[in-house]
């Protein structure tokens, strides 16, 4: 009989599901979604192909589960990190940095860009977390405008442009190690793009 690796059946199921999600994430980053099969996932996870189907009906369902899991953890960590910053321009920098570092690790497009790889029905299942990310960025930009650190602008349009820039920046790299120079350049580009200004020491300043 195979050795039970977890103390209970529920724990064993959770452990197997985690192995499948981790294997899928690894393959998604190294090979991309086109051509990826459930057999590939099973082989990488070290489980039987049937076991994968016991948890996920197909690759799209697996992608949704992976995206929900990863995005949920990312949103929680991002919210926690943002609580330590008061200036909205600094919070925007943290948001951009966190997104690029996360994209480097798992190669999933942020927010609305997931529409390009999922059906409308599947994308709708991500609505809660995608909406949370959009809300976080909207709140940062709105605070920046209210406090005069950013000029008035179409916030919804800025959110789309920022997420588009993040996706384009991340897609140019295949390394799993974040490039500090590239990230810093992206932060400066997006801050400048929304109209932030800085003093000689690099600190954000109000516009009036």
LUMTI-900597 format. One record per residue (C-alpha): residue in three letters; x, z, y. Coordinates in Angstrom, 3 decimals. Example, Ala and Ser with C-alpha at 12.3 -4.5 7.8 and 13.67 -1.06 7.14 Angstrom:
type=ALA&X=12.300&Z=7.800&Y=-4.500
type=SER&X=13.670&Z=7.140&Y=-1.060
END
This chain:
type=UNK&X=0.000&Z=0.000&Y=0.000
type=UNK&X=1.248&Z=-0.692&Y=3.555
type=UNK&X=2.397&Z=2.334&Y=5.477
type=UNK&X=0.015&Z=3.504&Y=8.180
type=UNK&X=2.019&Z=3.501&Y=11.415
type=UNK&X=-0.571&Z=5.408&Y=13.450
type=UNK&X=-2.250&Z=8.781&Y=12.732
type=UNK&X=-5.830&Z=7.410&Y=12.762
type=UNK&X=-7.579&Z=4.108&Y=12.158
type=UNK&X=-8.555&Z=3.963&Y=15.843
type=UNK&X=-4.955&Z=4.508&Y=16.887
type=UNK&X=-3.836&Z=1.867&Y=14.392
type=UNK&X=-6.293&Z=-0.645&Y=15.845
type=UNK&X=-5.149&Z=0.140&Y=19.376
type=UNK&X=-1.512&Z=-0.229&Y=18.335
type=UNK&X=-2.185&Z=-3.598&Y=16.697
type=UNK&X=-4.126&Z=-4.850&Y=19.703
type=UNK&X=-1.269&Z=-3.783&Y=21.978
type=UNK&X=1.234&Z=-5.678&Y=19.814
type=UNK&X=-0.927&Z=-8.799&Y=20.035
type=UNK&X=-1.299&Z=-8.553&Y=23.816
type=UNK&X=2.434&Z=-7.946&Y=24.264
type=UNK&X=3.268&Z=-10.901&Y=22.010
type=UNK&X=0.871&Z=-13.150&Y=23.893
type=UNK&X=2.377&Z=-12.112&Y=27.228
type=UNK&X=5.869&Z=-12.856&Y=25.950
type=UNK&X=4.854&Z=-16.305&Y=24.704
type=UNK&X=2.886&Z=-17.066&Y=27.842
type=UNK&X=5.987&Z=-16.430&Y=29.921
type=UNK&X=8.534&Z=-18.174&Y=27.689
type=UNK&X=6.448&Z=-21.178&Y=26.560
type=UNK&X=3.351&Z=-21.335&Y=28.771
type=UNK&X=-0.230&Z=-21.770&Y=27.624
type=UNK&X=-0.212&Z=-25.504&Y=26.636
type=UNK&X=0.473&Z=-25.823&Y=22.924
type=UNK&X=0.329&Z=-22.096&Y=22.286
type=UNK&X=-1.558&Z=-21.175&Y=19.089
type=UNK&X=-2.972&Z=-18.034&Y=17.542
type=UNK&X=-0.447&Z=-18.518&Y=14.740
type=UNK&X=2.368&Z=-18.304&Y=17.298
type=UNK&X=0.906&Z=-15.074&Y=18.624
type=UNK&X=0.520&Z=-13.593&Y=15.142
type=UNK&X=4.085&Z=-14.508&Y=14.208
type=UNK&X=5.528&Z=-12.995&Y=17.382
type=UNK&X=3.402&Z=-9.857&Y=17.026
type=UNK&X=4.398&Z=-9.419&Y=13.394
type=UNK&X=0.797&Z=-9.371&Y=12.165
type=UNK&X=-1.339&Z=-11.687&Y=10.066
type=UNK&X=-3.153&Z=-14.581&Y=11.717
type=UNK&X=-6.461&Z=-13.150&Y=10.516
type=UNK&X=-5.659&Z=-9.878&Y=12.250
type=UNK&X=-5.396&Z=-11.679&Y=15.584
type=UNK&X=-8.840&Z=-13.226&Y=15.073
type=UNK&X=-10.233&Z=-9.774&Y=14.261
type=UNK&X=-9.540&Z=-8.845&Y=17.885
type=UNK&X=-9.859&Z=-12.155&Y=19.767
type=UNK&X=-12.014&Z=-15.172&Y=18.922
type=UNK&X=-9.719&Z=-17.710&Y=20.596
type=UNK&X=-6.842&Z=-18.137&Y=23.023
type=UNK&X=-9.068&Z=-18.075&Y=26.083
type=UNK&X=-10.520&Z=-14.719&Y=25.081
type=UNK&X=-6.997&Z=-13.472&Y=24.476
type=UNK&X=-5.884&Z=-14.736&Y=27.885
type=UNK&X=-8.783&Z=-12.945&Y=29.570
type=UNK&X=-8.000&Z=-9.711&Y=27.744
type=UNK&X=-4.314&Z=-9.979&Y=28.661
type=UNK&X=-5.077&Z=-10.769&Y=32.296
type=UNK&X=-7.539&Z=-7.874&Y=32.568
type=UNK&X=-5.072&Z=-5.465&Y=31.010
type=UNK&X=-2.092&Z=-6.534&Y=33.093
type=UNK&X=-3.996&Z=-6.923&Y=36.345
type=UNK&X=-5.686&Z=-3.554&Y=35.910
type=UNK&X=-2.320&Z=-1.815&Y=35.562
type=UNK&X=-0.910&Z=-3.797&Y=38.474
type=UNK&X=-3.803&Z=-2.909&Y=40.798
type=UNK&X=-3.517&Z=0.795&Y=39.974
type=UNK&X=0.249&Z=0.825&Y=40.606
type=UNK&X=-0.132&Z=-1.210&Y=43.809
type=UNK&X=-2.761&Z=1.133&Y=45.243
type=UNK&X=-0.554&Z=4.116&Y=44.480
type=UNK&X=2.459&Z=2.527&Y=46.202
type=UNK&X=0.483&Z=1.472&Y=49.272
type=UNK&X=-0.698&Z=5.026&Y=49.881
type=UNK&X=2.820&Z=5.932&Y=50.975
type=UNK&X=2.863&Z=3.410&Y=53.841
type=UNK&X=0.944&Z=3.574&Y=57.115
type=UNK&X=2.056&Z=0.458&Y=58.995
type=UNK&X=0.007&Z=-2.592&Y=57.910
type=UNK&X=2.955&Z=-4.984&Y=58.292
type=UNK&X=5.015&Z=-2.810&Y=55.940
type=UNK&X=2.068&Z=-2.682&Y=53.552
type=UNK&X=1.857&Z=-6.482&Y=53.628
type=UNK&X=5.552&Z=-6.639&Y=52.720
type=UNK&X=4.976&Z=-4.298&Y=49.789
type=UNK&X=1.974&Z=-6.358&Y=48.643
type=UNK&X=3.974&Z=-9.601&Y=48.699
type=UNK&X=6.967&Z=-8.009&Y=46.987
type=UNK&X=4.829&Z=-6.416&Y=44.276
type=UNK&X=3.001&Z=-9.679&Y=43.591
type=UNK&X=6.216&Z=-11.705&Y=43.276
type=UNK&X=7.894&Z=-9.135&Y=41.034
type=UNK&X=4.789&Z=-9.031&Y=38.856
type=UNK&X=4.543&Z=-12.825&Y=38.673
type=UNK&X=8.219&Z=-12.989&Y=37.700
type=UNK&X=7.605&Z=-10.641&Y=34.803
type=UNK&X=4.415&Z=-12.112&Y=33.348
type=UNK&X=3.943&Z=-15.539&Y=34.941
type=UNK&X=0.211&Z=-15.288&Y=35.591
type=UNK&X=-1.096&Z=-16.766&Y=38.839
type=UNK&X=-2.543&Z=-14.209&Y=41.250
type=UNK&X=-6.183&Z=-13.887&Y=42.198
type=UNK&X=-8.088&Z=-17.145&Y=42.712
type=UNK&X=-5.327&Z=-19.242&Y=41.139
type=UNK&X=-6.520&Z=-18.042&Y=37.721
type=UNK&X=-9.360&Z=-20.546&Y=38.151
type=UNK&X=-6.917&Z=-23.301&Y=37.263
type=UNK&X=-6.360&Z=-21.993&Y=33.714
type=UNK&X=-9.740&Z=-20.463&Y=32.818
type=UNK&X=-13.297&Z=-21.692&Y=32.478
type=UNK&X=-15.757&Z=-20.495&Y=35.105
type=UNK&X=-17.353&Z=-18.123&Y=32.598
type=UNK&X=-14.043&Z=-16.573&Y=31.624
type=UNK&X=-12.833&Z=-16.358&Y=35.207
type=UNK&X=-15.956&Z=-14.441&Y=36.157
type=UNK&X=-14.899&Z=-11.700&Y=33.741
type=UNK&X=-11.830&Z=-11.134&Y=35.893
type=UNK&X=-13.956&Z=-10.760&Y=39.006
type=UNK&X=-13.557&Z=-7.011&Y=39.366
type=UNK&X=-9.757&Z=-6.981&Y=39.409
type=UNK&X=-9.437&Z=-10.263&Y=41.310
type=UNK&X=-11.871&Z=-8.892&Y=43.861
type=UNK&X=-9.846&Z=-5.684&Y=44.116
type=UNK&X=-6.667&Z=-7.618&Y=44.884
type=UNK&X=-8.445&Z=-9.688&Y=47.511
type=UNK&X=-9.931&Z=-6.542&Y=49.043
type=UNK&X=-6.536&Z=-4.862&Y=49.208
type=UNK&X=-5.040&Z=-7.829&Y=51.056
type=UNK&X=-8.078&Z=-8.214&Y=53.322
type=UNK&X=-7.865&Z=-4.527&Y=54.283
type=UNK&X=-4.149&Z=-4.842&Y=55.070
type=UNK&X=-4.698&Z=-7.869&Y=57.293
type=UNK&X=-7.733&Z=-6.334&Y=58.989
type=UNK&X=-5.812&Z=-3.134&Y=59.723
type=UNK&X=-2.974&Z=-5.206&Y=61.140
type=UNK&X=-5.332&Z=-6.998&Y=63.505
type=UNK&X=-7.212&Z=-3.830&Y=64.474
type=UNK&X=-3.954&Z=-2.061&Y=65.303
type=UNK&X=-2.619&Z=-5.104&Y=67.225
type=UNK&X=0.255&Z=-5.716&Y=64.814
type=UNK&X=-1.247&Z=-9.111&Y=63.925
type=UNK&X=-3.109&Z=-11.651&Y=66.067
type=UNK&X=-6.801&Z=-12.294&Y=65.327
type=UNK&X=-7.278&Z=-14.952&Y=62.658
type=UNK&X=-9.494&Z=-16.097&Y=59.793
type=UNK&X=-8.730&Z=-13.395&Y=57.239
type=UNK&X=-10.312&Z=-15.191&Y=54.295
type=UNK&X=-8.227&Z=-18.262&Y=55.082
type=UNK&X=-5.056&Z=-16.173&Y=55.340
type=UNK&X=-5.749&Z=-14.576&Y=51.961
type=UNK&X=-5.967&Z=-18.005&Y=50.323
type=UNK&X=-2.792&Z=-19.191&Y=52.036
type=UNK&X=-0.861&Z=-16.055&Y=51.083
type=UNK&X=-1.901&Z=-16.220&Y=47.436
type=UNK&X=-1.091&Z=-19.936&Y=47.370
type=UNK&X=2.381&Z=-19.248&Y=48.775
type=UNK&X=2.963&Z=-16.532&Y=46.188
type=UNK&X=1.988&Z=-18.825&Y=43.326
type=UNK&X=4.204&Z=-21.657&Y=44.609
type=UNK&X=7.169&Z=-19.329&Y=45.109
type=UNK&X=6.871&Z=-17.803&Y=41.647
type=UNK&X=6.462&Z=-21.187&Y=39.907
type=UNK&X=9.878&Z=-22.330&Y=41.091
type=UNK&X=11.618&Z=-19.684&Y=38.980
type=UNK&X=11.866&Z=-19.146&Y=35.231
type=UNK&X=14.067&Z=-16.050&Y=35.223
type=UNK&X=12.549&Z=-12.726&Y=34.191
type=UNK&X=14.779&Z=-10.955&Y=36.745
type=UNK&X=13.355&Z=-10.756&Y=40.282
type=UNK&X=15.618&Z=-12.468&Y=42.824
type=UNK&X=15.956&Z=-10.134&Y=45.808
type=UNK&X=17.004&Z=-12.857&Y=48.235
type=UNK&X=14.052&Z=-15.045&Y=47.227
type=UNK&X=11.599&Z=-12.155&Y=47.463
type=UNK&X=12.947&Z=-11.045&Y=50.848
type=UNK&X=12.655&Z=-14.618&Y=52.141
type=UNK&X=9.056&Z=-14.846&Y=50.919
type=UNK&X=8.198&Z=-11.529&Y=52.585
type=UNK&X=9.647&Z=-12.716&Y=55.904
type=UNK&X=7.919&Z=-16.096&Y=55.620
type=UNK&X=4.485&Z=-14.585&Y=54.999
type=UNK&X=4.886&Z=-11.885&Y=57.656
type=UNK&X=5.875&Z=-14.553&Y=60.169
type=UNK&X=3.045&Z=-16.794&Y=58.996
type=UNK&X=0.407&Z=-14.169&Y=59.829
type=UNK&X=1.996&Z=-13.530&Y=63.233
type=UNK&X=3.893&Z=-10.250&Y=62.772
type=UNK&X=6.614&Z=-9.388&Y=65.314
type=UNK&X=9.632&Z=-7.112&Y=64.992
type=UNK&X=12.075&Z=-5.264&Y=67.231
type=UNK&X=15.837&Z=-5.635&Y=67.146
type=UNK&X=16.046&Z=-3.130&Y=64.303
type=UNK&X=13.510&Z=-5.042&Y=62.211
type=UNK&X=10.612&Z=-2.626&Y=62.721
type=UNK&X=7.095&Z=-4.024&Y=63.223
type=UNK&X=5.842&Z=-3.922&Y=66.829
type=UNK&X=2.445&Z=-4.349&Y=68.377
type=UNK&X=1.659&Z=-7.615&Y=70.150
type=UNK&X=0.478&Z=-6.254&Y=73.502
END
